[in-house]
Amino acid sequence: MDHRRITTLIVDDEPIARRVLREGLELIPEIEITGEAANGSDALRQIATLKPELVFLDLQMPVMSGFEVVRSLREPPLPVIVIVTAFDQYAVQAFEAGAIDYLLKPVTEARLQKAVERAAVLLKRPVEIANRVAGIASVATPEHPATVRKVVGRSGSDYILLDADEVLAFQAERELVWIITARNRLYATQSLKAIEDRLGGPQFQRVHRNAIVNVNHVRKLTALSSQRWYITLSNGLQLVVSKRQAHKIRQILQG
C-alpha cells in the first residue's frame, strides 16, 4: 500500500487564511505541507524550487493574482490546483476550466478532505493535470479580458505549457501530432482535429490534411504548380498547401 504523502503549497496573502488552511491540512494524513507563499511572485518561486504536487491557491491577491500565477506556469512537473477564495465569481469559472476543486472561505474540514481525495486521484494522470492547468490559464478576467490560450506539449515524460503564440505549426505524422516551435518539436496531447476545434480561427489555419499553421509565423507563400503551393514559416520550415487553402492564407496575410 502506498503511504507516500502529497507535497503541498499554500498560497494566500492573508496570514490568518494561511494558518486556518494549514491547521485543516495538518489533520489530513495524506498531506505534507512543504511551504507557504504570501503572494504570487513568491508562489512561483516556491513552485519552481519545491515542485509541490498540490497547490491551494487564493485568486484575489495584490500585484499578481492566482490566475496570473497559473498563466506563468510552464515547466514540469505541473501541480494540481485547488482554488481557495472568499468570492465565487471566478472560482466557478476556474473550476469549470480545470481546477480540481474550489473551496469557499471559510473552508470546512469535510470539503478540504474531499479536495485532497480528488487531487490524489488526479496525480496519477499528468496529462490531465497539464490540460487542467491550461484550462485555468484560459479564464478571462478584467485584467486579462482576452482569453490566454495555452497548448500542452509532451517531451519524454514531461508535460509543458506553451503560449499559443509560441506555436508555429501543428504537423501530423500518422498517429503522432507534433507541436513545432521556433526551437524544438514536442508531442501534442490531442489530435489535429481536436486542436483545430479548440484553436481554429484567424490565427490558426488548416493548410493541409496533416498541418495547421500559425499565420503570424508565415513568411512566404510560393507556387509549386497550379494546384500546389508551399509556405515558409519563420523558422524556415516549409509545408505544402492546397490551392484552396493557399488562396485563404493569401487573403489573411493581405488583410
Stockholm file with secondary structure:
# STOCKHOLM 1.0

chainA/1-255         MDHRRITTLIVDDEPIARRVLREGLELIPEIEITGEAANGSDALRQIATLKPELVFLDLQMPVMSGFEVVRSLREPPLPVIVIVTAFDQYAVQAFEAGAIDYLLKPVTEARLQKAVERAAVLLKRPVEIANRVAGIASVATPEHPATVRKVVGRSGSDYILLDADEVLAFQAERELVWIITARNRLYATQSLKAIEDRLGGPQFQRVHRNAIVNVNHVRKLTALSSQRWYITLSNGLQLVVSKRQAHKIRQILQG
#=GR chainA/1-255 SS CCCCCEEEEEECSCHHHHHHHHHHHTTCTTEEEEEEESSHHHHHHHHHHHCCSEEEEESCCSSSCHHHHHHHCCSSSCCEEEEEESCCHHHHHHHHHTCSEEEESSCCHHHHHHHHHHHHHHTTCHHHHHHHHHHHHTCCCSSSCSCCCEEEEEETTEEEEEEGGGEEEEEEETTEEEEEESSCEEEESSCHHHHHHHHBTTTEEEEETTEEEEGGGEEEEEESSSSEEEEEETTSCEEEEEHHHHHHHHHHHHC
#=GC SS_cons         CCCCCEEEEEECSCHHHHHHHHHHHTTCTTEEEEEEESSHHHHHHHHHHHCCSEEEEESCCSSSCHHHHHHHCCSSSCCEEEEEESCCHHHHHHHHHTCSEEEESSCCHHHHHHHHHHHHHHTTCHHHHHHHHHHHHTCCCSSSCSCCCEEEEEETTEEEEEEGGGEEEEEEETTEEEEEESSCEEEESSCHHHHHHHHBTTTEEEEETTEEEEGGGEEEEEESSSSEEEEEETTSCEEEEEHHHHHHHHHHHHC
//
